[in-house]
Amino acid sequence: MEVHGGSVTYGLSGAQDARMRLDGTCDQLTDSERRIYDFMVRVGSQGDRWDGWRAAVAFITGWHAEHGEYPDAGQVAEAPGFYLSEYDYPMAVAEATSRDGQS
């Protein structure tokens, strides 16, 4: 795993963490890489940095529970209280889907 200065300073975003967990990358990390990864998750999730991500995934999960389908990117963009980029939208749906599967 390649680490850049900005990544160590700001850590991983919620979408980056989800992508690496859901695509199996985390399962391929060595012990030392996993320690770095876990550190970057801790740094990234400090304070309120992941609040928007968590709110987006919760909104998507709630929408699915209420409507039986996942909201499209436009419906998520119209939701108040958080911002989710179009780039991160598919990963947020994948995260919500994985959580729905765990229930």
GROMACS elastic network, one bead per residue, 0.5 to 0.9 nm:
[ bonds ]
;  ai    aj funct       b0    kb
    1    29     6  0.76415   500
    1    33     6  0.63631   500
    1    36     6  0.87721   500
    1    37     6  0.84393   500
    3     6     6  0.85091   500
    3     7     6  0.65234   500
    3     8     6  0.70055   500
    3    36     6  0.85530   500
    4     7     6  0.52237   500
    4     8     6  0.64688   500
    4     9     6  0.87814   500
    5     8     6  0.52625   500
    5     9     6  0.62282   500
    5    10     6  0.87032   500
    6     9     6  0.50104   500
    6    10     6  0.60282   500
    6    11     6  0.76389   500
    7    10     6  0.53130   500
    7    12     6  0.65140   500
    7    40     6  0.72819   500
    7    44     6  0.85471   500
    8    11     6  0.51214   500
    8    12     6  0.82061   500
    8    36     6  0.89973   500
    8    39     6  0.84468   500
    8    40     6  0.61789   500
    8    43     6  0.76602   500
    8    44     6  0.86371   500
    9    40     6  0.85091   500
    9    43     6  0.76013   500
    9    44     6  0.84352   500
   10    13     6  0.83019   500
   10    40     6  0.77966   500
   10    43     6  0.63497   500
   10    44     6  0.55213   500
   10    45     6  0.89853   500
   11    37     6  0.88302   500
   11    39     6  0.77621   500
   11    41     6  0.58970   500
   11    42     6  0.72651   500
   11    45     6  0.75603   500
   11    46     6  0.89795   500
   12    15     6  0.79735   500
   12    16     6  0.57981   500
   12    17     6  0.62005   500
   12    37     6  0.84511   500
   12    40     6  0.56050   500
   12    41     6  0.53591   500
   12    42     6  0.82569   500
   12    43     6  0.73403   500
   12    45     6  0.75040   500
   13    16     6  0.51082   500
   13    17     6  0.62441   500
   13    18     6  0.85892   500
   13    41     6  0.75753   500
   13    44     6  0.57240   500
   13    45     6  0.71696   500
   13    49     6  0.76612   500
   13    50     6  0.67590   500
   13    53     6  0.81693   500
   14    17     6  0.51563   500
   14    18     6  0.61274   500
   14    19     6  0.85665   500
   14    41     6  0.81941   500
   14    44     6  0.77476   500
   14    45     6  0.73812   500
   14    49     6  0.84843   500
   14    50     6  0.58161   500
   14    51     6  0.89445   500
   14    52     6  0.88950   500
   14    53     6  0.58541   500
   14    54     6  0.76712   500
   14    92     6  0.89141   500
   15    18     6  0.50532   500
   15    19     6  0.60304   500
   15    20     6  0.86416   500
   15    53     6  0.71657   500
   15    88     6  0.62138   500
   15    89     6  0.88479   500
   15    91     6  0.62839   500
   15    92     6  0.68789   500
   15    95     6  0.86147   500
   16    19     6  0.51143   500
   16    20     6  0.62862   500
   16    21     6  0.86549   500
   16    88     6  0.87777   500
   16    91     6  0.86528   500
   17    20     6  0.53252   500
   17    21     6  0.62042   500
   17    22     6  0.85045   500
   17    37     6  0.89003   500
   17    41     6  0.69092   500
   18    21     6  0.51673   500
   18    22     6  0.58130   500
   18    23     6  0.82589   500
   18    91     6  0.69485   500
   18    92     6  0.79698   500
   18    94     6  0.83110   500
   18    95     6  0.64031   500
   19    22     6  0.52971   500
   19    23     6  0.58700   500
   19    24     6  0.83962   500
   19    25     6  0.82130   500
   19    91     6  0.64660   500
   19    94     6  0.86459   500
   19    95     6  0.84058   500
   20    23     6  0.55290   500
   20    24     6  0.62567   500
   20    26     6  0.57070   500
   20    27     6  0.88021   500
   21    24     6  0.55193   500
   21    25     6  0.61890   500
   21    26     6  0.53613   500
   21    27     6  0.75847   500
   22    25     6  0.76650   500
   22    26     6  0.83103   500
   22    91     6  0.88535   500
   22    94     6  0.78461   500
   22    95     6  0.76376   500
   22    98     6  0.81648   500
   23    26     6  0.80334   500
   23    27     6  0.89894   500
   24    27     6  0.53292   500
   24    28     6  0.69305   500
   25    28     6  0.53277   500
   25    29     6  0.68296   500
   26    29     6  0.54065   500
   26    30     6  0.88874   500
   26    34     6  0.72956   500
   26    37     6  0.83110   500
   27    30     6  0.85474   500
   27    34     6  0.89621   500
   28    34     6  0.89944   500
   29    32     6  0.78637   500
   29    33     6  0.54870   500
   29    34     6  0.55887   500
   29    37     6  0.86400   500
   30    33     6  0.50693   500
   30    34     6  0.59805   500
   30    35     6  0.86357   500
   31    34     6  0.50385   500
   31    35     6  0.63190   500
   31    36     6  0.88328   500
   32    35     6  0.51628   500
   32    36     6  0.65033   500
   32    37     6  0.86676   500
   33    36     6  0.51295   500
   33    37     6  0.60701   500
   33    38     6  0.85832   500
   34    38     6  0.59624   500
   34    39     6  0.84115   500
   35    38     6  0.51663   500
   35    39     6  0.61685   500
   35    40     6  0.86443   500
   36    39     6  0.50530   500
   36    40     6  0.61815   500
   36    41     6  0.86805   500
   37    40     6  0.50568   500
   37    41     6  0.62541   500
   37    42     6  0.86889   500
   38    41     6  0.50668   500
   38    42     6  0.62479   500
   38    43     6  0.86885   500
   39    42     6  0.50875   500
   39    43     6  0.62030   500
   39    44     6  0.85171   500
   40    43     6  0.50892   500
   40    44     6  0.59498   500
   40    45     6  0.84768   500
   41    44     6  0.50568   500
   41    45     6  0.59987   500
   41    46     6  0.85946   500
   42    45     6  0.53449   500
   42    46     6  0.62985   500
   43    46     6  0.54908   500
   44    47     6  0.86578   500
   44    49     6  0.65925   500
   44    50     6  0.74464   500
   45    48     6  0.71630   500
   45    49     6  0.55566   500
   45    50     6  0.53929   500
   45    51     6  0.84823   500
   46    49     6  0.61206   500
   46    50     6  0.76755   500
   47    50     6  0.78545   500
   47    51     6  0.84439   500
   48    51     6  0.51539   500
   48    52     6  0.80686   500
   49    52     6  0.73843   500
   49    53     6  0.82930   500
   50    53     6  0.51311   500
   50    54     6  0.60516   500
   50    55     6  0.84867   500
   51    54     6  0.51261   500
   51    55     6  0.60089   500
   51    56     6  0.85297   500
   51    82     6  0.80501   500
   52    55     6  0.50314   500
   52    56     6  0.60713   500
   52    57     6  0.86359   500
   52    81     6  0.77573   500
   52    83     6  0.61779   500
   52    84     6  0.72349   500
   53    56     6  0.51301   500
   53    57     6  0.62560   500
   53    58     6  0.85396   500
   53    82     6  0.77499   500
   53    83     6  0.79455   500
   53    84     6  0.70237   500
   53    92     6  0.77417   500
   54    57     6  0.52341   500
   54    58     6  0.60536   500
   54    59     6  0.85151   500
   55    58     6  0.50442   500
   55    59     6  0.60215   500
   55    60     6  0.85881   500
   55    81     6  0.77359   500
   55    82     6  0.64927   500
   55    83     6  0.88753   500
   56    59     6  0.50566   500
   56    60     6  0.61795   500
   56    61     6  0.85475   500
   56    76     6  0.74176   500
   56    79     6  0.85698   500
   56    81     6  0.88395   500
   56    82     6  0.66239   500
   56    83     6  0.75030   500
   56    84     6  0.66300   500
   56    89     6  0.87594   500
   56    92     6  0.70588   500
   57    60     6  0.50893   500
   57    61     6  0.60372   500
   57    62     6  0.84588   500
   57    92     6  0.55749   500
   57    93     6  0.71027   500
   57    95     6  0.69389   500
   57    96     6  0.56775   500
   58    61     6  0.50476   500
   58    62     6  0.59672   500
   58    63     6  0.84378   500
   58    96     6  0.74836   500
   59    62     6  0.50823   500
   59    63     6  0.59943   500
   59    64     6  0.85241   500
   59    71     6  0.89729   500
   59    76     6  0.77420   500
   59    79     6  0.80149   500
   60    63     6  0.50800   500
   60    64     6  0.61798   500
   60    65     6  0.86591   500
   60    70     6  0.63153   500
   60    71     6  0.63975   500
   60    76     6  0.73791   500
   60    92     6  0.76684   500
   60    93     6  0.67164   500
   60    96     6  0.64669   500
   61    64     6  0.51667   500
   61    65     6  0.62775   500
   61    66     6  0.87498   500
   61    70     6  0.76073   500
   61    93     6  0.81375   500
   61    96     6  0.53554   500
   61    97     6  0.76140   500
   61    99     6  0.80409   500
   61   100     6  0.72575   500
   62    65     6  0.50328   500
   62    66     6  0.61967   500
   62    67     6  0.84957   500
   62    70     6  0.89988   500
   63    66     6  0.51520   500
   63    67     6  0.58034   500
   63    68     6  0.76121   500
   63    69     6  0.72752   500
   63    70     6  0.63558   500
   63    71     6  0.64987   500
   64    67     6  0.52464   500
   64    71     6  0.71806   500
   64    96     6  0.87790   500
   64   100     6  0.89406   500
   65    68     6  0.57170   500
   65    69     6  0.77082   500
   65    70     6  0.86695   500
   65   100     6  0.88865   500
   66    69     6  0.82023   500
   67    70     6  0.76244   500
   67    71     6  0.86260   500
   70    93     6  0.72736   500
   70    96     6  0.89151   500
   70    97     6  0.88198   500
   71    74     6  0.78712   500
   71    75     6  0.57339   500
   71    76     6  0.64209   500
   71    93     6  0.85672   500
   72    75     6  0.53823   500
   72    76     6  0.64471   500
   72    77     6  0.87255   500
   72    89     6  0.86321   500
   73    76     6  0.51212   500
   73    77     6  0.60823   500
   73    78     6  0.86993   500
   73    84     6  0.88148   500
   73    85     6  0.88185   500
   73    86     6  0.66432   500
   73    89     6  0.63600   500
   73    90     6  0.84125   500
   74    78     6  0.62526   500
   74    79     6  0.87994   500
   74    86     6  0.88923   500
   75    78     6  0.51871   500
   75    79     6  0.64957   500
   76    79     6  0.52288   500
   76    80     6  0.86609   500
   76    83     6  0.84904   500
   76    84     6  0.75040   500
   76    89     6  0.82092   500
   77    80     6  0.80576   500
   77    82     6  0.84778   500
   77    83     6  0.68889   500
   77    84     6  0.67780   500
   77    85     6  0.80928   500
   77    86     6  0.83905   500
   79    82     6  0.72882   500
   79    83     6  0.83994   500
   80    83     6  0.82107   500
   84    87     6  0.81940   500
   84    88     6  0.64200   500
   84    89     6  0.64285   500
   84    92     6  0.84875   500
   85    88     6  0.52592   500
   85    89     6  0.62160   500
   86    89     6  0.50426   500
   86    90     6  0.77332   500
   87    90     6  0.70507   500
   87    91     6  0.81102   500
   88    91     6  0.53246   500
   88    92     6  0.62292   500
   88    93     6  0.88289   500
   89    92     6  0.50929   500
   89    93     6  0.63395   500
   89    94     6  0.86633   500
   90    93     6  0.51621   500
   90    94     6  0.61904   500
   90    95     6  0.86444   500
   91    95     6  0.60674   500
   91    96     6  0.85265   500
   92    95     6  0.50055   500
   92    96     6  0.61336   500
   92    97     6  0.84770   500
   93    96     6  0.50078   500
   93    97     6  0.59796   500
   93    98     6  0.85357   500
   94    98     6  0.61399   500
   94    99     6  0.86324   500
   95    98     6  0.51198   500
   95    99     6  0.62815   500
   95   100     6  0.86374   500
   96    99     6  0.50816   500
   96   100     6  0.61083   500
   96   101     6  0.85869   500
   97   100     6  0.50223   500
   97   101     6  0.62038   500
   97   102     6  0.87607   500
   98   101     6  0.50712   500
   98   102     6  0.64495   500
   99   102     6  0.50598   500
   99   103     6  0.66311   500
  100   103     6  0.54114   500
